[in-house]
C-alpha cells in the first residue's frame, strides 16, 4: 500500500511540475524561515544562562528615588562590592568590572587590537569561566597579570605556550600571561578577549560611595532568599560616609539582564524580550500563511484526483485510507 501511495505521489508530481514546484517551494521557504527564527529566539533565551551557578549570580542595580521618579541602572558605586563581601555572610563572591576597552596589544613585531576589561581577581571565579591553561585561583592576583581567551592566544602566540610570556598594552605597560580561558559563547553580553586587574593606581577612587562608575556582579550562597537579602542591603549605601542621597541598591538575576533590562518607575517594563516576542509572532504568522497557501493550492487541485478516489473506493479503500 505504501509503495502504491508513493508511486501515485511521484507520478502526480511529475505530471504537474509547475503546480508542484510552486506548492512545495512555498511551503519549504516558509518552514525554513520559521526554523531560522526559532533558532534565533532560542539563542536569545540562552543568553548568560550557561554558568554552572547561574541561579545564584546577580547584577547589582542602582535605584534612585527622587521627586517621585524612580530610575534604575546597572552602574554602581565602587565601594559596594567589597562592602557586600565583607559585611554579608550570604555573599559568596562580589567582583567589579570597568568599561570594555579596545586596546592595542603588542608581542614582538606583532600588533593587534582586542577588547578587554579591568576586573577584580574574583571575577573569573564568580562566573566560573573555563581555564584551559594556567592557574585559575591566582590568575589575576598580580598587578600586571593578564588572562586571554583561546582565540586571542592563537592570534598572538600561534601554537606556542603563552603562559609566562609578556605582552604590551597600548605599547606602554607589560603584562604577563597567567592563564588562557575558553572562548566566550555567542550567547553572552560579555565581549572581552582579555581580562586584567583593576589598576591599583585607582585604588583610592575604588573605595568611594559618592559616584557611580563601574559594574558590580554578586554570587550568593545556595538557598539564599534574594528578596530577603535585598531588604537587608537597602541601607547599605545610606549608612556609609559620602553616600549618594536618594540612592539604594538591589540584586537583579543575571539570567534576566539580557531580555528584561528596561525599567519604568522602578518596575520591569520589558526590554529585548519585546523584540523577541515580535520576531516570534512574525515566525508564527509566516508558518500560518505557508500552511494556508499549501492547503488552498492542494484543495484547488483535489478535483483532478476524483477518478483516483473513485478507483480506490471500488477496490475497497476505507474512508480513513482515502483521507490519509
N, C-alpha and C positions, 0 to 999 in steps of 0.2 A: 504493500500500500504506500509506504514511504517513497519507494522508487517511482511509483506511478505519479505521486504528487510532484516529485522533483522533476520528472520528465515534462509534465504539463507546465510547470513553472518556467522551465528553461525555454520550452517552445513558445510560451506566451511572451517572454522577454525578447526573444529573437524576432518574433512576428511583429511586435510593437516597439521597435527600437527607440523612436523619438519619445513616446509616452513613458517608456521605462526609464530612459535617461533623465527626463525632467523629474519624474517622481522620486527615483532613488537618490539622485544628486541633491535635490531639495531637502529630503529628509536627512541625508548624510551630513550636509553643511549645517543644518540645524542642530543635530546631535553633537557634532564636533564643537560647535560654538558653545553649547551648553556644558560640555565636558571641560573645556578650557576655562570657562567662567567658574565652574565648580572647583577646579583645582586652585584658581586664584583665591576664591573665598576661603577654601580650606587653609591655604597658606597664611591668610590674614589672621585666622584664629590660632595658628601655631606660634605667632609672634611672642617671643620671650616666655614660652611655656615649656621649654626643653630642659630647664635646670632641674637637677635632682631634688633640690629643696624648694621648688617653685612656690609651693603653698605657704611658705614662711618668709618669702622675700618681698620687701616693700620699698616703695619710694617715699621719702619724706617730703610732704607737701606743705606749702606755706599758706596760711589763711589770714587775710587781712580784713577786719571788720571795722569799717569807718563810715560814719554818716549813713548808716543803714544800708550800705552797699558792701557785699562780701565778694572778695576776689580770691581766687585760688590759683597758685602756680607752683612749679617744681623747683624754683631756685631758693635755696635756704641759707641760713647763717652758718659761717664756717665752724663755730664752736659747738653746734648742735650734735654732731657725730660723736666727738669724744665724751660729751656730757651724757648722751644716751647710753654709751657703752660702759661708763663708769658708775652711773647712778641707778640704772635699772637692771636687775638681775635677769629679766625676761629677754634682754638683748643679747644675742649670740655674737653678732658682728655689726659694726657700723663703719662705712667707708665713704669717703668723699671723692668726687671726680670734678676736675676742671674742664673747661670747654675743649672740644676737639680742635686740634691744631694740625694744619697741613705744613709739615716742615721738611727741609732738605736734609737727607741723610747721606753721609759720605763714608765710604770704606775704600781706602787706597785711591785708585783712579776713578772709582765708580761713584756717581752721584744720582740720587733719585729722590722723588718726593713721596711722602707717605703720611697718612693721617694717624694721629696718636693722641693719647690722653695722659694727663698727670693725675695719679690716683694715690690713695692711701695704700700701704702694703697689704692690708686685709681685703682689698677689692677682689683679688683673684680667688681667695678662699671663700669669700661671701657668695660669689657666683659659681664656684666650683668649675672653673674653666679647666679643660683637659690639658695638662702639661705633657708634652711629648719628650722633651729633653730638658735636663737641668733640675734644680731643686725647687719644688713648689712652695715649701714653707717659708723660705727666706729669699725668694726671687727678687723682691723689691725692698729688702731691708737696708741695702747700702744706698747712699745718696745718688751716686752716678751709675745705678744699675738700670737695665732695660730688658723688658720681656717683649719678644717679637713673635708674630704669627708664622706658621709654617710657610705660607706663600711668600711672605717678605723675606724669610731666611733663605729660601731658594733663589729669590731675585738678587739678593746681595752676595751670598756666600756659595751659591751653586750647591754642589754635593759635599762641601767641606762642613765639618762640625763647627757651628757658630759659637758654642759655649766658650766664654772667656775672651772672645775677640772684641775689639773696640770699634765703635762707630761714632762719628762726629754728627752732632745735631746742629744745624744752622752754621756748620763749618767752624764751630766755636768750642762747644763742650763735649769732651769724650765720654761715652757711656759704654759700660761693659755688659755684654750679653750674658745674662744669668739663666735664662730659660727660653724655651720655644714652646708656644702653645698652639693647639689645633686651630685651624682657620674657623672664623665665626660662620655659622649657618646663615642663609639668606633671610631667614625669618627672625631677625632681631633688629632693634633700633640702634644698637651699637654698631659703629662703622670703623673702629680703630684697627690699625695694623701693628701698633706697638703701644706698650704701657711703660711709663716711667714714674718714679716717685714724685710727689708734690715737692716743689723747690723749697728747701729748708730756709732760704732767704725770706720766704714769705711767711715764716712760722708765726711771727707776731700778728700779722693780719689774719692768720688762720685760727686765731683764738678769740675772735670778736663776735659780739651779738648784735652789733649796730649796723650790719649791712647784709644783703643777700647776694652772694657771689659765686656759689657753686651748687652742685647736685649731690644729694646725700641718699645713700641706699642703706637699708637696715634688714638684717635677718633676725627673726625671733626664734626662740626655742620652741620645739614642737609642743602642741596643745595649748599654746598661749592664746588667750581670747583677745583679739586685736581691738575690738570695741572697748573692752575694759581698759586695755593698755592706752588707747587714745585718750580716755578720760584722765588717766594718770599723768600724761605728759602735757595736758592743757596749760599748766602753769610753768612749763619748762622755760619758756622764753621770758616771761614777765618777772620771774624770781631772780634773774641774773642782771648784774650791773651793766648798764649801757644797752638795755633791750630796746627793740623797736616797738613803739606803742601800737596798740590795736592788733598785735600780731600773735598768732599761735601756730602750732604745727600738729600734723597728724600723719599717720601711715596710710598709704594707699597701695593696694596689691599691685605688684609689678606686672602680673599677668593681664591686668586691665588697662595699663597705661597706653598701650598702642591703639586700642579700639575705643576706649571710654576716657578721653583726656580733656573734654570740654566741660566747663562748669558754668552755671548761671546762678548768681547769687548764692554760691556755696553748695549747690546741688548739681550732681552729674547730669548733664544735658545732652550727652551723645559724644560725637567725635567722628573718628574714621568709620565707626560702625554704621553711620548713616550712608556712607558711600558703599559699604559692603552690602547693605540691605538693598540699595538702589540697583547695584550691578546684579545681585542675586535675583531680584524681581525681573530685570530685563532678561536674564537667562531663562527663567520660567516662562516668560512671555514668548521668547523665541521658540522654546520647546512646544508650547501650545500651538503656535502658528504653524510650525513644521508638521505637527501631527494632524491638525485640521486640514492643511493643504494636501497631505498624503491621503487622508481618508476621502476627501472630496474628489480627488482625481481617480482614486480607486473605485469609488461609488459610481462615478460618471461612466466608467468603462465596464461596470458589472453586467450591464445588459448584454454585452457581447459574449458573456460566458453562460448565457441561459441554456444553450444547447448542451454544454458540458454538464451543467447541473441536471438537466433532463436525463441525459445518458446515465449519470451516476444514480439517479433515482430509480431508473428502470433496472439497473444492475442490482439495486438493493441497498444503496448507501443510506445510512441513518441521518437524522437531522443534525446531530452533533458533528458528524463527519463533514457534512456539507458546510456547516458554519466554520469549522476549523480550517 
